[in-house]
């Protein structure tokens, strides 16, 4: 287990997307002279903790880069810099204390050690861990006073029957991701799908999310197939394997559910018919990606690359957004009172910018962050969902993921 702290300053984002471009100038350092002149005296910093369990990942296909070991944490560090740059104007300072444990380590023991070292339970805890670990932390006595911000677990059940009252979800759920994808496919009239799934439990969850999204928006899954890459050398057999696998009814696209990345990359251009590959590979829905540049996002991308030495990924964006949301709520209140900040985060009045062209907010019925979802291929943003034409009585953002009547979550005191 490794634990380290970071106290640092940097940029600022606004509470609405229309202010992002201006406040990115502050982040770039062009207005720091004003901060030195106008900053109010700072008190004790508000500490945000970051708790991560590293997970074992397979060797990437085709010599693709590995998932960075500091994914998520580096985004949180950038969020801290931004929060301190904003907070100085109202006399607030923030600190980040990360705790990262190995794949086989005891996460609850690490949480208990964190409490001992901190002299009390954390009040804001960004968690980057699988769903079962996240629930264990949420139910632990050591986290009874903490607001937890989930940046790594996309499981829809955490926003449904397995929700917790103090657990907010910064990362989009699988349902939000597949809803964004299927909206685009239906919009383009590519609604007839052939589904290919891997053997893993996460693959099954992604495939089920695709089925729900297809039913929700009027697409059709015409046929399904499974593929297990274990024992196969796709460098030699991909053309033969996938041509056989993807024969079937006439379809518009091949949807792939391969969250571990064991074969999906090789499915592209190896299908029986000339059809796009969509899902976990090919045309992919994501919270963030390297091609995102609109709405002043290029400023965030540049500052993250300068900090981390690599592009910003979806979990990095979620780590940044989690810390940014807490510091923005504190700045709006001009207060570091944890109870007031929690109430602000869940208030209908709370909105925060995320470089996505819309003001973001947490859903009061299950704690999920409302947000656009990008549909990308590695070279460009194809669309940002919700796609034009998909309407909602409250906000089009609620067409993505579990809407209020669909969620079985009651931990937030009922719906509304």
C-alpha positions as CSV (number, residue, x, y, z in Angstrom):
1,X,0.0,0.0,0.0
2,X,1.3,3.4,-0.8
3,X,0.0,6.7,0.6
4,X,1.0,10.2,-0.4
5,X,-0.3,13.7,-0.3
6,X,-0.3,16.6,-2.7
7,X,-0.9,20.3,-2.1
8,X,-0.8,22.2,-5.4
9,X,-2.4,25.0,-7.3
10,X,-3.4,25.6,-11.0
11,X,-6.4,26.3,-13.1
12,X,-10.1,27.0,-12.8
13,X,-13.3,25.8,-14.4
14,X,-16.7,27.5,-14.1
15,X,-20.0,26.1,-13.0
16,X,-21.5,26.4,-16.5
17,X,-20.1,25.2,-19.8
18,X,-20.4,28.7,-21.3
19,X,-17.7,30.0,-18.8
20,X,-15.2,27.2,-19.5
21,X,-13.3,29.1,-22.2
22,X,-12.8,32.2,-20.0
23,X,-11.8,30.2,-16.9
24,X,-9.4,28.1,-18.9
25,X,-7.4,31.3,-19.3
26,X,-7.1,31.5,-15.5
27,X,-6.0,27.8,-15.5
28,X,-3.3,28.7,-18.1
29,X,-1.8,31.2,-15.7
30,X,-2.8,34.4,-17.6
31,X,-4.7,35.8,-14.7
32,X,-2.6,34.6,-11.7
33,X,-1.4,38.1,-11.0
34,X,-5.0,38.9,-10.0
35,X,-5.0,35.9,-7.6
36,X,-1.9,37.2,-5.8
37,X,-3.6,40.6,-5.4
38,X,-7.1,39.6,-4.5
39,X,-6.8,36.3,-2.6
40,X,-8.3,36.2,0.8
41,X,-6.5,34.7,3.8
42,X,-6.7,30.9,3.6
43,X,-7.6,28.7,6.5
44,X,-7.0,25.0,7.1
45,X,-7.3,23.0,3.8
46,X,-10.4,20.8,3.1
47,X,-9.0,17.3,2.6
48,X,-10.2,15.1,-0.2
49,X,-9.1,11.5,0.0
50,X,-8.5,9.2,-3.0
51,X,-8.8,5.4,-2.6
52,X,-7.9,3.1,-5.4
53,X,-7.5,-0.7,-5.9
54,X,-5.2,-1.5,-8.8
55,X,-6.7,-4.2,-11.0
56,X,-4.8,-6.8,-13.1
57,X,-5.3,-6.3,-16.9
58,X,-4.5,-8.6,-19.8
59,X,-1.6,-7.8,-22.1
60,X,-3.0,-5.4,-24.8
61,X,-3.4,-6.7,-28.4
62,X,-1.2,-5.5,-31.2
63,X,1.3,-3.7,-29.0
64,X,-1.2,-1.1,-28.0
65,X,-0.3,1.0,-24.9
66,X,-1.2,-0.4,-21.5
67,X,-3.7,1.3,-19.3
68,X,-1.6,3.8,-17.3
69,X,-1.1,2.8,-13.7
70,X,-1.8,6.3,-12.5
71,X,-5.2,6.5,-14.4
72,X,-7.7,8.4,-12.3
73,X,-5.2,9.7,-9.8
74,X,-3.5,12.1,-12.2
75,X,-6.9,13.5,-13.0
76,X,-7.7,14.0,-9.3
77,X,-4.4,15.8,-8.9
78,X,-5.3,18.2,-11.7
79,X,-8.7,18.7,-10.1
80,X,-6.9,19.7,-6.9
81,X,-4.7,22.3,-8.8
82,X,-7.9,23.7,-10.4
83,X,-9.7,23.8,-7.1
84,X,-6.9,25.7,-5.3
85,X,-6.6,28.2,-8.1
86,X,-10.4,28.9,-7.8
87,X,-10.6,28.7,-4.0
88,X,-7.8,31.2,-3.4
89,X,-10.3,34.0,-4.4
90,X,-12.6,33.2,-1.5
91,X,-10.0,32.1,1.0
92,X,-10.4,28.3,0.6
93,X,-7.6,25.7,0.1
94,X,-7.8,22.0,-0.6
95,X,-5.6,19.0,-0.1
96,X,-5.6,15.6,-1.8
97,X,-4.4,12.4,0.0
98,X,-4.2,9.3,-2.2
99,X,-4.1,5.7,-1.0
100,X,-3.4,3.1,-3.7
101,X,-3.5,-0.7,-2.9
102,X,-2.3,-3.7,-5.0
103,X,-4.7,-6.0,-6.7
104,X,-4.7,-8.6,-3.9
105,X,-4.5,-6.3,-1.0
106,X,-7.2,-5.7,1.7
107,X,-9.0,-2.4,0.7
108,X,-10.9,-2.2,4.0
109,X,-7.6,-2.5,5.9
110,X,-6.2,0.4,3.8
111,X,-9.3,2.4,4.6
112,X,-8.9,1.7,8.3
113,X,-5.2,2.8,8.1
114,X,-6.3,5.9,6.3
115,X,-8.7,6.8,9.2
116,X,-5.9,6.3,11.8
117,X,-3.5,8.4,9.9
118,X,-6.1,11.1,9.3
119,X,-7.1,11.2,12.9
120,X,-10.8,10.5,12.0
121,X,-13.0,9.3,9.1
122,X,-12.7,11.0,5.7
123,X,-15.5,13.4,4.7
124,X,-14.9,13.2,0.9
125,X,-13.6,10.0,-0.6
126,X,-12.9,9.5,-4.4
127,X,-13.0,5.8,-5.0
128,X,-11.5,4.1,-8.1
129,X,-12.3,0.4,-7.5
130,X,-14.6,-2.4,-8.8
131,X,-18.2,-2.5,-7.8
132,X,-17.9,-5.0,-4.9
133,X,-15.0,-3.0,-3.4
134,X,-17.0,0.2,-3.7
135,X,-20.0,-1.2,-1.9
136,X,-17.7,-2.6,0.9
137,X,-16.2,0.8,1.4
138,X,-19.6,2.5,1.3
139,X,-20.9,0.1,4.0
140,X,-17.7,0.3,6.2
141,X,-18.0,2.1,9.6
142,X,-14.9,4.0,8.7
143,X,-16.7,5.7,5.8
144,X,-20.0,6.4,7.6
145,X,-19.5,10.2,7.4
146,X,-18.0,10.3,4.0
147,X,-19.4,11.4,0.6
148,X,-18.1,8.8,-1.8
149,X,-17.5,9.7,-5.5
150,X,-17.3,6.7,-7.8
151,X,-14.9,7.2,-10.7
152,X,-14.2,3.6,-11.8
153,X,-17.2,1.3,-11.5
154,X,-19.7,1.6,-14.4
155,X,-22.1,-1.1,-13.0
156,X,-25.7,0.0,-13.4
157,X,-26.7,-1.9,-10.2
158,X,-24.9,0.7,-8.2
159,X,-27.4,3.3,-9.5
160,X,-30.3,0.9,-9.0
161,X,-31.0,-1.5,-6.2
162,X,-27.4,-1.5,-4.8
163,X,-27.3,2.3,-4.5
164,X,-26.1,4.0,-1.3
165,X,-27.2,7.4,0.1
166,X,-23.7,8.9,0.3
167,X,-22.4,7.4,-3.0
168,X,-22.3,9.7,-6.0
169,X,-21.3,8.4,-9.5
170,X,-19.1,10.6,-11.6
171,X,-18.4,8.0,-14.2
172,X,-21.3,7.2,-16.5
173,X,-22.9,3.8,-16.1
174,X,-22.8,1.1,-18.8
175,X,-26.4,1.9,-19.6
176,X,-25.5,5.6,-20.2
177,X,-22.7,4.5,-22.5
178,X,-24.8,2.1,-24.5
179,X,-27.7,4.5,-24.6
180,X,-25.5,7.1,-26.2
181,X,-24.2,4.6,-28.8
182,X,-27.7,3.3,-29.7
183,X,-29.1,6.8,-29.9
184,X,-26.5,7.5,-32.6
185,X,-27.1,4.2,-34.4
186,X,-30.9,4.8,-34.5
187,X,-30.4,8.4,-35.6
188,X,-28.2,7.1,-38.5
189,X,-30.7,4.3,-39.2
190,X,-28.2,1.6,-38.4
191,X,-30.6,-0.1,-36.0
192,X,-30.1,-3.7,-37.0
193,X,-27.3,-5.2,-34.9
194,X,-25.3,-8.4,-34.7
195,X,-23.9,-8.8,-31.1
196,X,-20.6,-10.5,-30.4
197,X,-19.7,-11.0,-26.7
198,X,-16.7,-12.1,-24.8
199,X,-16.8,-14.7,-22.0
200,X,-16.1,-12.5,-19.0
201,X,-18.7,-11.3,-16.5
202,X,-18.1,-7.7,-17.5
203,X,-18.7,-8.6,-21.1
204,X,-22.1,-10.1,-20.1
205,X,-23.0,-6.9,-18.3
206,X,-22.0,-4.7,-21.3
207,X,-24.0,-7.0,-23.6
208,X,-27.1,-6.8,-21.4
209,X,-26.8,-3.0,-21.4
210,X,-26.7,-3.1,-25.2
211,X,-29.9,-5.2,-25.2
212,X,-31.7,-2.7,-22.9
213,X,-30.6,0.2,-24.9
214,X,-31.8,-1.5,-28.1
215,X,-35.2,-2.1,-26.6
216,X,-35.3,1.5,-25.2
217,X,-34.7,3.2,-28.5
218,X,-36.1,0.9,-31.0
219,X,-33.0,-0.9,-32.4
220,X,-33.0,-4.7,-32.9
221,X,-30.4,-7.3,-32.1
222,X,-30.9,-9.8,-34.9
223,X,-28.4,-12.4,-33.8
224,X,-25.8,-13.0,-31.1
225,X,-22.5,-14.9,-30.9
226,X,-19.8,-15.4,-28.3
227,X,-16.1,-15.6,-28.8
228,X,-13.4,-16.7,-26.4
229,X,-9.9,-15.5,-27.4
230,X,-8.1,-17.9,-25.0
231,X,-5.9,-20.3,-26.9
232,X,-6.3,-18.4,-30.2
233,X,-3.6,-16.5,-31.9
234,X,-5.6,-13.7,-33.6
235,X,-2.5,-12.5,-35.4
236,X,-2.8,-15.5,-37.6
237,X,-6.5,-16.5,-37.4
238,X,-8.5,-13.3,-37.1
239,X,-9.6,-13.2,-40.7
240,X,-10.9,-16.8,-40.7
241,X,-12.3,-16.7,-37.1
242,X,-14.3,-13.5,-37.4
243,X,-15.6,-14.1,-40.9
244,X,-17.3,-17.3,-39.7
245,X,-18.4,-15.6,-36.4
246,X,-20.1,-12.6,-38.1
247,X,-22.1,-14.4,-40.7
248,X,-25.9,-14.1,-40.1
249,X,-28.9,-12.0,-40.9
250,X,-28.4,-8.8,-42.9
251,X,-27.3,-6.2,-40.3
252,X,-26.2,-2.6,-40.2
253,X,-23.4,-2.9,-37.5
254,X,-21.6,-5.4,-35.4
255,X,-21.8,-4.6,-31.7
256,X,-19.0,-6.0,-29.6
257,X,-18.9,-6.5,-25.8
258,X,-15.2,-7.1,-24.9
259,X,-14.4,-4.9,-21.9
260,X,-11.0,-6.6,-21.3
261,X,-9.9,-5.9,-24.8
262,X,-9.1,-9.5,-25.7
263,X,-10.3,-9.6,-29.3
264,X,-12.5,-6.5,-30.1
265,X,-9.6,-4.6,-31.7
266,X,-9.1,-7.4,-34.2
267,X,-12.8,-7.6,-35.1
268,X,-12.6,-4.3,-36.9
269,X,-12.2,-4.9,-40.7
270,X,-12.5,-8.7,-40.2
271,X,-16.2,-9.0,-40.3
272,X,-18.0,-11.1,-43.0
273,X,-19.9,-8.1,-44.4
274,X,-18.5,-4.5,-44.7
275,X,-20.1,-3.2,-41.6
276,X,-18.9,-0.8,-38.8
277,X,-17.9,-2.3,-35.5
278,X,-19.4,-0.5,-32.5
279,X,-19.4,-0.9,-28.7
280,X,-16.2,-1.6,-26.6
281,X,-14.2,-1.3,-29.9
282,X,-14.5,0.6,-33.1
283,X,-17.1,3.3,-32.7
284,X,-17.1,3.6,-28.9
285,X,-19.1,5.6,-26.3
286,X,-17.0,7.1,-23.5
287,X,-17.0,9.9,-20.9
288,X,-13.8,11.4,-22.4
289,X,-11.2,10.7,-25.0
290,X,-8.1,12.2,-26.8
291,X,-10.1,13.7,-29.7
292,X,-12.4,15.8,-27.5
293,X,-11.5,19.5,-28.1
294,X,-14.8,21.5,-28.3
295,X,-16.1,23.7,-25.5
296,X,-12.6,24.7,-24.5
297,X,-11.8,21.1,-23.7
298,X,-8.4,21.5,-25.5
299,X,-7.4,23.6,-22.5
300,X,-8.1,20.8,-20.1
301,X,-6.4,18.3,-22.4
302,X,-3.3,20.4,-22.7
303,X,-3.0,21.0,-18.9
304,X,-3.5,17.3,-18.2
305,X,-0.9,16.3,-20.8
306,X,1.6,18.7,-19.2
307,X,0.9,17.2,-15.8
308,X,0.8,13.5,-16.6
309,X,2.9,13.3,-19.8
310,X,0.1,11.4,-21.6
311,X,-3.5,12.0,-23.0
312,X,-6.4,12.2,-20.6
313,X,-8.7,9.1,-20.5
314,X,-12.2,8.6,-19.2
315,X,-11.1,7.6,-15.7
316,X,-8.7,10.6,-15.6
317,X,-11.6,12.9,-16.5
318,X,-13.8,11.3,-13.8
319,X,-11.0,11.7,-11.2
320,X,-10.7,15.4,-12.2
321,X,-14.4,15.9,-12.2
322,X,-14.9,14.3,-8.8
323,X,-12.4,16.7,-7.1
324,X,-13.6,19.6,-9.2
325,X,-17.2,19.0,-8.1
326,X,-16.3,19.1,-4.4
327,X,-14.1,22.2,-4.7
328,X,-16.7,23.9,-6.9
329,X,-19.4,23.3,-4.4
330,X,-17.2,24.6,-1.6
331,X,-16.3,27.7,-3.7
332,X,-20.0,28.4,-4.5
333,X,-20.7,28.2,-0.8
334,X,-17.5,30.0,0.2
335,X,-17.4,27.4,2.9
336,X,-15.4,24.2,3.8
337,X,-18.1,22.8,5.9
338,X,-18.5,19.1,4.8
339,X,-22.2,18.8,5.6
340,X,-23.0,22.0,3.6
341,X,-20.9,20.9,0.7
342,X,-22.7,17.5,0.6
343,X,-26.1,19.2,0.6
344,X,-24.9,21.5,-2.2
345,X,-23.7,18.7,-4.3
346,X,-27.2,17.1,-4.2
347,X,-29.1,20.4,-4.4
348,X,-31.2,21.1,-7.5
349,X,-29.3,24.5,-7.6
350,X,-25.9,22.9,-8.0
351,X,-24.4,23.0,-11.5
352,X,-20.8,22.5,-12.5
353,X,-18.9,22.8,-15.8
354,X,-17.1,19.8,-17.2
355,X,-15.9,20.9,-20.6
356,X,-18.8,19.0,-22.2
357,X,-20.9,21.9,-23.5
358,X,-23.6,21.5,-20.8
359,X,-24.0,22.3,-17.1
360,X,-23.7,19.1,-15.2
361,X,-25.6,18.1,-12.0
362,X,-26.2,15.0,-9.9
363,X,-29.5,13.1,-10.2
364,X,-31.3,13.4,-6.9
365,X,-32.8,9.9,-7.1
366,X,-29.6,7.8,-7.5
367,X,-26.6,10.2,-7.3
368,X,-25.5,9.8,-11.0
369,X,-23.8,12.8,-12.6
370,X,-25.9,13.9,-15.6
371,X,-23.5,14.4,-18.5
372,X,-23.1,14.1,-22.3
373,X,-21.4,11.0,-23.5
374,X,-19.0,11.1,-26.5
375,X,-19.2,8.6,-29.3
376,X,-15.6,8.3,-30.6
377,X,-13.3,6.4,-32.8
378,X,-9.6,6.9,-32.1
379,X,-9.3,9.8,-34.5
380,X,-12.4,11.9,-33.9
381,X,-15.5,12.6,-32.0
382,X,-18.4,11.3,-34.1
383,X,-21.2,12.6,-31.9
384,X,-22.0,13.8,-28.4
385,X,-25.1,12.2,-26.9
386,X,-27.9,12.9,-26.2
387,X,-28.4,13.0,-29.9
388,X,-30.7,15.5,-31.5
389,X,-34.3,14.2,-31.5
390,X,-34.2,12.3,-28.3
391,X,-36.3,14.4,-25.9
392,X,-37.1,14.3,-22.2
393,X,-39.6,16.3,-20.1
394,X,-36.9,17.4,-17.7
395,X,-33.6,17.4,-19.6
396,X,-32.3,15.5,-22.6
397,X,-29.4,14.4,-20.4
398,X,-31.9,12.1,-18.6
399,X,-32.4,10.1,-21.8
400,X,-29.0,8.5,-20.9
401,X,-29.1,5.8,-18.2
402,X,-31.7,5.0,-15.6
403,X,-34.4,7.6,-15.6
404,X,-36.3,8.4,-12.3
405,X,-39.2,5.9,-12.9
406,X,-36.7,3.2,-14.0
407,X,-34.4,3.3,-11.0
408,X,-35.1,1.1,-8.0
409,X,-32.8,3.3,-5.8
410,X,-34.5,4.5,-2.6
411,X,-31.4,5.3,-0.6
412,X,-31.8,9.0,-1.5
413,X,-35.2,9.3,0.3
414,X,-37.4,8.3,-2.6
415,X,-37.6,9.8,-6.1
416,X,-37.6,13.5,-7.0
